Amino acid sequence: TSMAGFMLSNKALVVSGAFVGCSGIILTLVMCIAMNRSIMNVLIGGFGDGAGTKKSKKVEGTATEVNAEDVIELTSNAKSMIIVPGY
């Protein structure tokens, strides 16, 4: 929008484009802090990764199938419980 504002000599488009760009930079920096990564690591860290060439990890442990009644029993007998949304 900022370039369109320059081309059309429209100050409102230039200002709105500047606000959009600044908010994008601020959001990027906040997300870098949240991910505990540097801005340079985020911007250029993915180049040359060779996606798909990494070896798969060996699966360890066992999976136990539970039904609804087992879940009710486990949660009612638990001393404390942490619920993590999204996992």
FIMI-266950 format. One record per residue (C-alpha): residue number from 1; x, y, z. Coordinates in nm, 3 decimals. Each point is the difference from the previous one (the first is absolute). Example, Ala and Ser with C-alpha at 12.3 -4.5 7.8 and 13.67 -1.06 7.14 Angstrom:
% residues 2
1 | 1.230 | -0.450 | 0.780
2 | 0.137 | 0.344 | -0.066
END
This chain:
% residues 87
1 | 0.000 | 0.000 | 0.000
2 | 0.287 | 0.236 | 0.068
3 | 0.142 | -0.038 | -0.353
4 | -0.346 | 0.052 | -0.146
5 | -0.023 | 0.318 | 0.204
6 | 0.329 | 0.123 | -0.144
7 | -0.111 | -0.082 | -0.354
8 | -0.337 | 0.170 | 0.043
9 | 0.137 | 0.288 | 0.212
10 | -0.248 | -0.096 | 0.271
11 | 0.129 | 0.079 | 0.350
12 | -0.267 | -0.213 | 0.169
13 | 0.119 | -0.312 | -0.182
14 | 0.362 | 0.076 | 0.085
15 | -0.081 | 0.039 | 0.370
16 | -0.222 | -0.309 | 0.013
17 | 0.271 | -0.203 | -0.176
18 | 0.255 | 0.121 | 0.252
19 | -0.229 | -0.108 | 0.286
20 | -0.049 | -0.344 | -0.153
21 | 0.376 | -0.043 | -0.045
22 | 0.078 | 0.114 | 0.353
23 | -0.262 | -0.228 | 0.153
24 | 0.143 | -0.292 | -0.197
25 | 0.350 | 0.070 | 0.130
26 | -0.128 | 0.031 | 0.357
27 | -0.193 | -0.327 | -0.030
28 | 0.307 | -0.174 | -0.141
29 | 0.216 | 0.119 | 0.289
30 | -0.259 | -0.102 | 0.260
31 | -0.028 | -0.346 | -0.153
32 | 0.380 | -0.036 | -0.005
33 | 0.011 | 0.082 | 0.369
34 | -0.283 | -0.248 | 0.067
35 | 0.186 | -0.276 | -0.191
36 | 0.330 | 0.093 | 0.169
37 | 0.169 | 0.045 | -0.338
38 | 0.192 | 0.288 | -0.151
39 | -0.146 | 0.196 | -0.290
40 | 0.289 | -0.106 | -0.225
41 | -0.056 | -0.366 | 0.090
42 | -0.365 | 0.033 | -0.101
43 | 0.064 | 0.192 | -0.323
44 | 0.293 | -0.200 | -0.141
45 | 0.011 | -0.309 | 0.221
46 | -0.205 | -0.222 | -0.231
47 | 0.217 | 0.030 | -0.313
48 | 0.195 | -0.311 | -0.094
49 | -0.186 | -0.217 | 0.247
50 | -0.038 | -0.287 | -0.238
51 | -0.358 | -0.068 | 0.103
52 | -0.079 | -0.368 | -0.012
53 | 0.361 | -0.117 | 0.031
54 | -0.005 | -0.027 | 0.377
55 | -0.005 | -0.348 | 0.146
56 | -0.315 | -0.095 | 0.183
57 | 0.026 | -0.054 | 0.372
58 | -0.038 | -0.344 | 0.150
59 | -0.335 | -0.041 | 0.173
60 | 0.045 | -0.074 | 0.368
61 | -0.248 | -0.100 | 0.268
62 | -0.339 | -0.158 | -0.023
63 | -0.346 | 0.130 | -0.075
64 | -0.289 | -0.103 | 0.220
65 | -0.353 | 0.012 | -0.138
66 | -0.258 | 0.137 | 0.243
67 | -0.373 | 0.051 | -0.019
68 | -0.222 | 0.268 | 0.151
69 | -0.054 | -0.186 | 0.327
70 | 0.376 | -0.036 | 0.052
71 | 0.050 | 0.371 | -0.060
72 | -0.270 | 0.086 | 0.253
73 | 0.161 | -0.227 | 0.257
74 | 0.350 | 0.135 | -0.064
75 | -0.106 | 0.365 | 0.023
76 | -0.217 | -0.049 | 0.308
77 | 0.285 | -0.179 | 0.184
78 | 0.268 | 0.250 | -0.108
79 | 0.151 | 0.225 | 0.264
80 | 0.061 | 0.277 | -0.255
81 | -0.041 | 0.038 | -0.374
82 | 0.130 | 0.237 | -0.267
83 | -0.206 | 0.055 | -0.314
84 | 0.200 | 0.137 | -0.294
85 | -0.221 | 0.125 | -0.285
86 | 0.113 | -0.099 | -0.348
87 | 0.185 | -0.319 | 0.091
END
